[in-house]
Amino acid sequence: IAVRENVVYVGTIGQGLWVSHDFGKSFTNLIPEGTVSAADWIGDTPWFGWVDGRITKGESQTLECTLPKAVPTAISRVAGQIYAFADEEARPYFDIFRCEADGTASAVRPAVRDPDQTSFSPTGLWPVDADRALVGTFRSGPFLLDATGLRAARTGFRATIGAAAAARDEE
């Protein structure tokens, strides 16, 4: 589900994508078939992940990229590029992918591996601001994703991160 003001997008299993323009009081079926695995707003545009690996944007469903054997579960823009957190079918854990200009997607891994970790296993992708996102991991603590890449963002914090919470200072 992706909500912005009075507009609500709902992805379904097998019955495609639905939209409401009246706070969820009534819905219209935009795409009658398919399974939506992710929905989010990036700027003023709704983005959708599909169980077949496609990442599309807007009600016109413009194809941005297709993940290789992976199901997108979260979509975010970081420093102007689109990233997806995905359940990768080829392995028993999740991965981070970047949509490339040619419509393909490439896996994003940290440039430097922690000395105490044998693999990088992300658990989620949460935007921090327009230029950065927090990447949770299994037993490695938080990582930061920005224009320079993916790197550890903690000192002595190696817990599993399953969810993120943020507080905003309102004036």
C-alpha positions as CSV (number, residue, x, y, z in Angstrom):
1,I,0.0,0.0,0.0
2,A,1.3,3.5,-0.9
3,V,-0.6,6.5,0.5
4,R,-0.2,10.2,-0.2
5,E,-2.8,12.7,0.9
6,N,-6.1,11.4,-0.6
7,V,-4.5,9.0,-3.1
8,V,-4.2,5.3,-2.1
9,Y,-2.6,2.6,-4.2
10,V,-3.1,-1.0,-3.3
11,G,-1.2,-3.9,-4.8
12,T,-2.8,-7.3,-4.7
13,I,-2.0,-11.0,-5.2
14,G,-3.2,-12.0,-8.6
15,Q,-5.6,-9.0,-9.2
16,G,-3.1,-6.3,-10.0
17,L,-3.1,-2.7,-9.0
18,W,-6.0,-0.6,-7.6
19,V,-6.2,3.1,-6.9
20,S,-8.4,5.4,-4.8
21,H,-8.5,9.2,-5.2
22,D,-11.0,9.7,-2.3
23,F,-9.0,8.5,0.8
24,G,-9.8,4.8,0.2
25,K,-13.6,5.1,0.0
26,S,-13.8,3.7,-3.5
27,F,-11.2,2.0,-5.8
28,T,-10.6,1.6,-9.5
29,N,-8.7,-1.4,-10.9
30,L,-5.8,0.1,-12.9
31,I,-4.2,-3.2,-13.9
32,P,-6.5,-6.3,-13.6
33,E,-3.8,-9.0,-13.4
34,G,-0.5,-9.6,-11.8
35,T,0.9,-9.6,-8.3
36,V,2.3,-6.3,-6.8
37,S,5.1,-7.0,-4.3
38,A,6.0,-3.3,-3.4
39,A,4.4,0.1,-3.7
40,D,5.8,3.5,-2.6
41,W,5.9,7.1,-3.5
42,I,9.2,8.6,-4.8
43,G,8.7,12.3,-5.0
44,D,5.3,12.9,-6.6
45,T,5.2,9.6,-8.5
46,P,4.0,6.2,-7.3
47,W,6.4,3.3,-7.9
48,F,5.5,-0.4,-8.0
49,G,7.4,-3.7,-7.7
50,W,6.0,-6.8,-9.3
51,V,6.5,-10.4,-8.3
52,D,8.1,-11.1,-11.7
53,G,10.9,-8.6,-10.9
54,R,9.7,-5.6,-12.8
55,I,9.9,-2.1,-11.2
56,T,7.5,0.4,-12.8
57,K,6.5,4.0,-12.2
58,G,3.3,6.0,-12.4
59,E,-0.2,4.9,-13.4
60,S,1.1,4.4,-17.0
61,Q,3.4,1.7,-15.6
62,T,6.6,2.9,-17.3
63,L,9.2,0.1,-16.9
64,E,12.3,1.2,-15.1
65,C,14.1,-2.1,-14.7
66,T,13.7,-5.8,-14.1
67,L,15.5,-7.5,-11.3
68,P,17.1,-10.8,-12.1
69,K,15.3,-13.7,-10.4
70,A,14.3,-11.4,-7.5
71,V,11.0,-10.1,-6.1
72,P,11.2,-6.4,-5.1
73,T,9.7,-5.7,-1.7
74,A,10.8,-2.0,-1.2
75,I,11.8,0.8,-3.6
76,S,13.7,4.0,-2.9
77,R,15.6,6.7,-4.6
78,V,19.0,7.5,-3.3
79,A,21.1,10.3,-4.8
80,G,19.0,10.3,-8.0
81,Q,19.1,6.5,-8.6
82,I,16.4,3.9,-8.0
83,Y,17.2,1.0,-5.6
84,A,15.1,-2.0,-4.7
85,F,15.3,-4.3,-1.7
86,A,14.4,-7.7,-2.9
87,D,13.9,-11.4,-2.0
88,E,16.3,-13.1,-4.3
89,E,15.1,-16.5,-5.5
90,A,18.6,-17.8,-6.2
91,R,19.6,-17.5,-2.6
92,P,17.9,-17.8,0.8
93,Y,18.3,-14.2,1.7
94,F,17.6,-10.6,0.5
95,D,19.6,-8.3,-1.6
96,I,19.8,-4.6,-2.7
97,F,19.6,-3.9,-6.5
98,R,20.2,-0.6,-8.4
99,C,18.2,0.1,-11.6
100,E,20.6,0.9,-14.4
101,A,19.9,3.2,-17.4
102,D,19.6,0.3,-19.8
103,G,16.7,-1.3,-17.8
104,T,18.8,-4.0,-16.1
105,A,19.5,-4.2,-12.4
106,S,22.8,-4.8,-10.6
107,A,23.3,-6.2,-7.1
108,V,24.8,-3.7,-4.6
109,R,27.3,-5.0,-2.1
110,P,29.5,-3.2,0.4
111,A,32.9,-2.2,-1.0
112,V,34.6,-3.5,2.2
113,R,33.4,-6.5,4.0
114,D,33.3,-6.6,7.8
115,P,36.1,-8.9,9.0
116,D,33.7,-10.9,11.2
117,Q,31.1,-11.5,8.5
118,T,31.2,-14.1,5.8
119,S,28.3,-12.6,3.8
120,F,26.2,-9.4,3.5
121,S,22.6,-10.1,4.3
122,P,20.4,-7.0,4.1
123,T,17.0,-7.0,5.9
124,G,15.5,-3.7,4.7
125,L,15.9,-0.4,2.9
126,W,14.6,2.8,4.4
127,P,15.2,6.3,3.0
128,V,16.9,8.8,5.3
129,D,16.7,11.8,2.9
130,A,17.1,12.4,-0.8
131,D,20.7,11.3,-0.9
132,R,20.9,8.5,1.6
133,A,19.1,5.3,2.8
134,L,19.6,3.1,5.8
135,V,20.1,-0.6,5.0
136,G,19.4,-3.0,7.8
137,T,21.3,-6.3,8.0
138,F,21.3,-9.7,9.6
139,R,23.8,-9.5,12.5
140,S,25.9,-6.7,11.0
141,G,24.0,-3.6,12.2
142,P,23.1,-0.6,10.0
143,F,24.7,0.2,6.6
144,L,24.4,3.5,4.8
145,L,23.7,3.7,1.0
146,D,24.6,6.9,-0.8
147,A,26.2,8.1,-4.0
148,T,29.6,6.7,-2.9
149,G,28.2,3.2,-2.3
150,L,27.3,1.0,0.6
151,R,29.3,1.1,3.8
152,A,28.9,0.2,7.5
153,A,27.3,3.0,9.5
154,R,27.9,2.0,13.1
155,T,30.5,1.5,15.8
156,G,30.2,-1.7,17.9
157,F,26.6,-2.2,16.8
158,R,26.2,-5.6,15.2
159,A,22.5,-6.5,15.9
160,T,19.9,-7.7,13.3
161,I,17.8,-4.8,12.1
162,G,14.2,-5.7,11.2
163,A,12.5,-2.3,11.1
164,A,13.4,1.4,11.1
165,A,11.7,4.2,13.0
166,A,12.3,7.9,12.6
167,A,11.2,11.1,14.3
168,R,11.0,14.4,12.6
169,D,11.4,17.8,14.4
170,E,8.2,19.7,13.6
171,E,8.1,23.5,14.0
